[in-house]
């Protein structure tokens, strides 16, 4: 059962970030987010935060 929970957790939260401007979810490598190489698809800004775990 723990493997299903870990797989679900990874699918929902691994490499997932939220745009601070328009709240769109984007899946990208965390290194690229920190370097500023990723832009939001909707508003074209580079400000992201990690997705909150519920």
Residue pairs with C-beta under 8 A, 6 or more apart in sequence:
12 51
13 51
13 53
15 27
15 28
15 29
15 30
16 25
16 26
16 27
16 50
16 51
17 25
17 26
17 27
17 28
17 30
17 33
17 38
17 48
17 49
17 50
17 51
18 24
18 25
18 26
18 48
18 49
18 50
18 51
19 25
19 26
19 40
19 42
19 43
19 45
19 47
19 48
20 45
20 47
20 48
20 49
21 40
21 43
21 45
21 47
22 40
22 42
22 43
22 45
24 40
24 41
24 42
24 43
25 51
26 38
26 40
26 41
26 48
28 38
28 48
32 38
33 48
36 46
38 46
38 48
39 45
39 46
40 46
40 48
